[in-house]
Amino acid sequence: LAVSRDRSAILVPEDGMLRLRRRQGTNVVTLDLRTDARATTAAFSHDSRRVAIGTAAGGVRVMSVDRPDVEVGQWNFTNAVERVDFSPGGGRVLVRLGGAYARIIDLTTGRVTRNAGRKHPVTAAAVSPDGNDVLVATSDGHADVWSLFRNTRRFEVSGDPGITAVAWAPTGGVVATAAATKAMVPRVTLISAALSLAPS
C-alpha cells in the first residue's frame, strides 16, 4: 500500500488489517494497525516519520512510524477517502475524497480547511513543494492553484475535461496536468506559474 521514502518502512494490507513493517537496527518489526474500515490509501511523510491512512468509511488516521500506538490525529469525513498525501514539510495532509472534495488537514492545529476546488468532482490534487499551495483538478477540465493559508484561488488553468493527474516541478514554478484523449494517448500540459504565484 505504501513505502517510506527512506525505504525503512512498508505498510501492507494482510488478513483484513494493515501491517506496518519497519527496520529497527538489523531486525524487522511488524505491528498490526486497526482501522475503522477497509484501508483505501496510505502515504508516508517525506521524512518517513509519519504515516497517513485513509479508509472506505471516510476515516483518516495519522500516526508516528516509531510509535504507531500514539496517534497524531484522526478525522472522519462523509465520503470514502481516495488518496492521502503529506505536504513536503509534513505539517499538512491533502485528502482527496470521493465526490467533489479535496480537504487539507493541518496537523499542528487539527483544523480541516473547507473544500478546495470547484463544485465539480476532484480528479487529481497535489501539494506544492513549499507546502503553501495545492493544485486541484476537477472533472470540468479546470486545474486551480489554491492557497493553503487563505483557501483562495490564486491561479486558474483551463485544461481538457478528464484531467487524471497533476504535478508540480520540484521548484514549484511549473505545474503540469495530464488527460487521456479519445485515442487513449496521454496529453500533458505544462504551465509556467511563476508570475501568477508570486507571494501575495
N, C-alpha and C positions, 0 to 999 in steps of 0.2 A: 504494500500500500504506500509506503514512503521510506526513503533512505536519507539519513542525515548527510549534510554536505561534507563533513569530515569523515564520513563512512564508518563512524564508530557505533552507530545505532541503526536499527531497522525495525519497522512496525509492520507486522504481518497478521492477516486475519486467519485464525485457525480455530476449529471446533466451536464456532459460534461466538468467539470473543477475539479480542486483539491481544497480540503478544508483542511486547517491546523487548527486543534482544539488543544488548549493548555490551561492548568490550569494557572490561574492568581489569586492567593490567593484562595478564595473559589469559584470563578466563572470559567466558561469555555468560552473562547473567540474563535470565529470562524472567520477565514479570508479566502477569496477566492483568489486563486492563478491562474493566467493565464499562459499557456504555449503555445509555437508556434505550438504544435501538441499534439496528444494523449500521455499522460504520460505512459511510459512502465516500469519504475522502479524509486525507490526513496530510500534514506538512510539518516539517521541522523548521525552526527558525534558522537564519543564516549562520548564527554562531553554534548551531547544533545543540543548544542547551534547553530548548523548549519544544514541545510538540502540541499541535492543534488537531483535534479530531472532530469531524462533522458527521452527523447521523441522518438517517432517513426520516426520523421523527422531528428534525429541526433543532437538535441539540448541538452546541459547540462547547467543547471542553478543552482547556489549555492547561498543560501541566509541565513541570520540570522533568527533564530526562533523568537527572540524578536522583530526584525524589518524586516519582510519579504518584505516590500516595498523597502528596501535598498539591492541591490544585491551585493554579494561578487564578482560575475562574471558570464558571460555567454559565452559559447563556442559552435561552430557549427561544426559538422562532417558530412561526406557524407553518412555514414551508420547509420541505426537505433541503438539506444542505448539499449543494452540488460540488463546491470547491472551497477550500480554505488556503490562504497564503499569508505569510508573515511579511510585514514591511522590512526593508533591508536592515533597519536598526533593531527590529524585533519588538518594538513598542506597540505595534498595531497588528490586527489580523483582519484581512479582507475576507469577507464571507459572501459567496455567491449562492443565493437561494433559488429554488425552483420558482418560476414565475418572474415577475418584474422587479426583483430585489437584488441589490448589492449593498451590503452594510459594512461599516468599519467598526471594529471593537478597539477601543483604547485600553490597553492592558494596565496602564497606570491608574486611570480613574474608574475603569469598568464601564464607562459610558459607551453607548452604541449610537452612531450617527443615524440620522434619518436616511431614507432611501437616497442613494446616489445613482442618478440616471434618469431617464425619461420614463414615460408611462408605458413603454413597450418592454417586453421581456428582455432581460440582460442575457447576452450570448457569450460575452467574454469580459474579463476585467484583469487589470494588473496595476500594482503599486509602483510609483516612480522610484528610481534609485535613491533619491534623497529622502523618500518616505513622506513627502509633503503633498503629493497629488495621487489621484487614481484615474486611470484610463478605463472608461466603461463603454462597451459596445452594446447596442440594442438591436432588436430584430427589424427596426425600421431603417437600418442602414447607416445610422449615425454612430460616431465614436466621440465621446466628450471627455475632456480632462476636467476633473473636479478637484477643488482644493479640499484637503482633508481637515484643515483648520476652520474654514469658514463654510464648508459644504455649499460652495457656489461654483458654477460652471466657469472655467477660465478660458477654455479653448474648445472649438467645435470642429469636427472633421465629418464632412458628408461623404459617405462611402457607399459600398454596394450592400443591398439587402443580403443577409446571410453571412455577415461577418462572424467568423468562428474563432478567431484568435486575435489577440492584441499583445503588443510588447513595447518596451522602452529600450532605447540604446543605453549602454552602460553609463554614458554621461548624462542621460536624461534629456538631451536636446532634440532627439528624433523619436517619434512614435511610429509604430507600424501596425497595419491592420491586414488581415488575410481573410479572403472569402473564396468559396468554391464557385466556379462558373457552371453553366448548364452542362458543359462538356467535362465537368469534374476536374478541371485544371485550376489549381490554386492561383488566385490573383492577389499579389502582395502590393500594398500601397505604403510608401514611406513618406512621412510628412515631417518637415523641419518645424519644430515647435519652439525653437529658441526665442524668437521675437515675441511670440504670444505668451510665453510662460515666464517673462521677466517678473521678478518679485513684485507683488502688489501690496 
